[in-house]
Amino acid sequence: MSVIFPFILGQTLLSFMFFILALSSIGFGAGLSLTPLHIWLSLAGSFMFAFITTKFYIKEKHWKHVAGIGSLAVLLMYCFMYLSGMFYDISYDGQVYHQEAVIQLANHWNPFQQYLTKDQSQSAMLLNHYAKGPWVYEAALYTVTGKIEESKAFNFLLIVASFLLAFSAMRNSSRFTVTQAIFFSFLLALNPVSIYQALSFYIDGQLASLLLCLLALSYQMIIYYDKFVLFGFIMSLGLLVNVKFTGIVYAVAFVGLLVGWLWLLKKKQAYLDLSKAAIIGLITGICILGYNPYMTNSFFYGHPFYPLYGAGPKSMDIMTSNSPKGFLQLNGIEKLYVANFSMATNQFDTEDPVVKFPFSVKAQELKPFVYGADVRIGGFGPWFSGMVVISGFILLLLFISPKKETLYGVGSRSGCDQSGSYYLSLCSW
């Protein structure tokens, strides 16, 4: 396996967050709350992981590489904490319940054994029943620093981890130069969702970064399967499903499509290995790391996604108040079109979305990006609709092109080689 250093560094950053979540889950089950010890033990565990992984891949002078990886990881974390601490999160959800959850956890709330009441928090329903992954490792850091804004550092940490793992996967494909791998990895890691929410407590950016980590590690498993790649895959899957409810949906859909694709290509060993790893990762993430909320919601309220589902007519409706005028009355295709081909807006139920010509930009649609962290319509930016049109045109050309090399762009079986490059090509478009 080439480019070992970025691969191990990316894995080390993931392991730090995974160990915090794992230790906290064990502690919550034993009746213990979060303390600064969770950070220090997880930091030690990450260094140990980096040492063992480096020794496995690099037979000589591995101490030199371990020192470099450990030093760089600590430096990155410190820089991101400093950067995050310079900015206040003024987002609505960030202040209403994300920071509230971090504060409650840092103040010894044990979600496995204690339900908050409305007297303790006005957002008790959300705190009790929503996924808690980001809240837990952010709260653990808050117990050490005493500065809640610095806890946003994990947003940047995941962006870097996703970049490193994507870069490693591209270089291992043998189809990208170093410059190309850096360029495309930056494009993927610095996606609009991750960047736009990086200085807030919103969690969709973490979801996007972890999906990229999962994609990169899935590719690594296909072309180079070993216990450390497997552990990284399980870590990314376990973290992903604990970001929010849709993390499970994305994880199952992604793995299901990938396994199905490998099955169609008759890559029996690849889809069997990936299926086994996915089952382990999902069980770990849902039943252990995510005991609360997934298991507790299921046991006591009949649905893992309670209160959004499982309460019949009393289920919480978060869509009506967050949707533009007339949006919910559209069918699925119409919603997709309106959401991505309209002027950016965040006006909720006060005005109809306005469809615009691709690549056109008006000053008024730039304002929502200044004042909101979750723009409802046109949220990927004013040029996104134009990029969708261009991408669709390029994809059409790839399908009809007679050249064999272009078949990599659509994941055609006839364009596959034994290194597994077909998978990266499939996902690149």
WOCOR-V606343 format. One record per backbone hydrogen bond with DSSP energy under -0.5 kcal/mol. NH is the residue of the N-H (numbers start at 1). CO is the residue of the C=O. If there is no record, write none. Layout:
# WOCOR-V606343
nh->NH co->CO
nh->NH co->CO
This chain:
# WOCOR-V606343
nh->7 co->3
nh->8 co->4
nh->9 co->5
nh->10 co->6
nh->11 co->7
nh->12 co->8
nh->13 co->9
nh->14 co->10
nh->15 co->11
nh->16 co->12
nh->17 co->13
nh->18 co->14
nh->19 co->15
nh->20 co->16
nh->21 co->17
nh->22 co->18
nh->23 co->19
nh->24 co->20
nh->25 co->21
nh->26 co->22
nh->27 co->23
nh->28 co->24
nh->29 co->25
nh->30 co->26
nh->31 co->28
nh->32 co->27
nh->34 co->105
nh->38 co->35
nh->39 co->35
nh->39 co->36
nh->40 co->36
nh->41 co->37
nh->42 co->38
nh->43 co->39
nh->44 co->40
nh->45 co->41
nh->46 co->42
nh->47 co->43
nh->48 co->44
nh->49 co->45
nh->50 co->46
nh->51 co->47
nh->52 co->48
nh->53 co->49
nh->54 co->50
nh->55 co->51
nh->56 co->52
nh->57 co->53
nh->58 co->54
nh->59 co->57
nh->64 co->61
nh->65 co->61
nh->66 co->62
nh->67 co->63
nh->68 co->64
nh->69 co->65
nh->70 co->66
nh->71 co->67
nh->72 co->68
nh->73 co->69
nh->74 co->70
nh->75 co->71
nh->76 co->72
nh->77 co->73
nh->78 co->74
nh->79 co->75
nh->80 co->76
nh->81 co->77
nh->82 co->78
nh->83 co->79
nh->84 co->80
nh->85 co->81
nh->86 co->82
nh->86 co->83
nh->87 co->84
nh->90 co->88
nh->95 co->91
nh->96 co->92
nh->97 co->93
nh->98 co->93
nh->99 co->94
nh->101 co->97
nh->102 co->98
nh->103 co->99
nh->104 co->100
nh->105 co->101
nh->106 co->102
nh->107 co->103
nh->108 co->105
nh->109 co->104
nh->111 co->109
nh->113 co->110
nh->114 co->110
nh->120 co->117
nh->121 co->117
nh->124 co->121
nh->127 co->123
nh->128 co->124
nh->129 co->125
nh->130 co->126
nh->133 co->242
nh->136 co->132
nh->137 co->133
nh->138 co->134
nh->139 co->135
nh->140 co->136
nh->141 co->137
nh->142 co->138
nh->143 co->139
nh->144 co->140
nh->144 co->141
nh->145 co->141
nh->146 co->142
nh->148 co->146
nh->150 co->147
nh->151 co->148
nh->152 co->149
nh->153 co->150
nh->154 co->151
nh->155 co->152
nh->156 co->152
nh->157 co->153
nh->158 co->154
nh->159 co->155
nh->160 co->156
nh->161 co->157
nh->162 co->158
nh->163 co->159
nh->164 co->160
nh->165 co->161
nh->166 co->162
nh->167 co->163
nh->168 co->164
nh->169 co->165
nh->170 co->166
nh->171 co->167
nh->172 co->168
nh->173 co->169
nh->173 co->170
nh->174 co->171
nh->175 co->170
nh->176 co->170
nh->181 co->177
nh->182 co->178
nh->183 co->179
nh->184 co->180
nh->185 co->181
nh->186 co->182
nh->187 co->183
nh->188 co->184
nh->189 co->185
nh->190 co->186
nh->191 co->188
nh->191 co->189
nh->195 co->191
nh->196 co->192
nh->197 co->193
nh->198 co->195
nh->200 co->197
nh->207 co->203
nh->208 co->204
nh->209 co->205
nh->210 co->206
nh->211 co->207
nh->212 co->208
nh->213 co->209
nh->214 co->210
nh->215 co->211
nh->216 co->212
nh->217 co->213
nh->218 co->214
nh->219 co->215
nh->220 co->216
nh->221 co->217
nh->222 co->218
nh->223 co->219
nh->224 co->220
nh->226 co->224
nh->230 co->226
nh->231 co->227
nh->232 co->228
nh->233 co->229
nh->234 co->230
nh->235 co->231
nh->236 co->232
nh->237 co->233
nh->238 co->234
nh->239 co->235
nh->240 co->236
nh->241 co->237
nh->242 co->238
nh->242 co->239
nh->243 co->240
nh->244 co->240
nh->247 co->244
nh->248 co->244
nh->248 co->245
nh->249 co->245
nh->250 co->246
nh->251 co->247
nh->252 co->248
nh->253 co->249
nh->254 co->250
nh->255 co->251
nh->256 co->252
nh->257 co->253
nh->258 co->254
nh->259 co->255
nh->260 co->256
nh->261 co->257
nh->262 co->258
nh->263 co->259
nh->264 co->260
nh->265 co->261
nh->266 co->263
nh->267 co->262
nh->268 co->266
nh->271 co->267
nh->272 co->268
nh->273 co->269
nh->274 co->270
nh->275 co->271
nh->276 co->272
nh->277 co->273
nh->278 co->274
nh->279 co->275
nh->280 co->276
nh->281 co->277
nh->282 co->278
nh->283 co->279
nh->284 co->280
nh->285 co->281
nh->286 co->282
nh->287 co->283
nh->288 co->283
nh->288 co->284
nh->289 co->284
nh->290 co->285
nh->291 co->288
nh->293 co->291
nh->294 co->290
nh->295 co->290
nh->295 co->291
nh->296 co->291
nh->297 co->293
nh->298 co->294
nh->299 co->295
nh->300 co->296
nh->301 co->297
nh->302 co->298
nh->303 co->297
nh->306 co->303
nh->308 co->305
nh->309 co->305
nh->314 co->311
nh->315 co->312
nh->316 co->307
nh->318 co->316
nh->322 co->319
nh->323 co->320
nh->325 co->348
nh->325 co->351
nh->327 co->324
nh->329 co->326
nh->330 co->327
nh->335 co->331
nh->336 co->332
nh->337 co->333
nh->338 co->334
nh->339 co->335
nh->340 co->336
nh->341 co->337
nh->342 co->338
nh->343 co->354
nh->345 co->377
nh->350 co->347
nh->351 co->348
nh->355 co->353
nh->356 co->341
nh->360 co->357
nh->365 co->362
nh->366 co->363
nh->367 co->363
nh->369 co->366
nh->370 co->367
nh->371 co->367
nh->372 co->368
nh->377 co->345
nh->378 co->339
nh->381 co->378
nh->384 co->381
nh->387 co->383
nh->388 co->384
nh->389 co->385
nh->390 co->386
nh->391 co->387
nh->392 co->388
nh->393 co->389
nh->394 co->390
nh->395 co->391
nh->396 co->392
nh->397 co->393
nh->398 co->394
nh->399 co->395
nh->400 co->396
nh->401 co->397
nh->406 co->403
nh->407 co->404
nh->408 co->405
nh->409 co->406
nh->410 co->407
nh->411 co->407
nh->411 co->408
nh->412 co->407
nh->415 co->412
nh->416 co->413
nh->420 co->417
nh->423 co->420
nh->424 co->420
nh->425 co->421
nh->426 co->422
nh->427 co->423
nh->428 co->424
nh->429 co->425
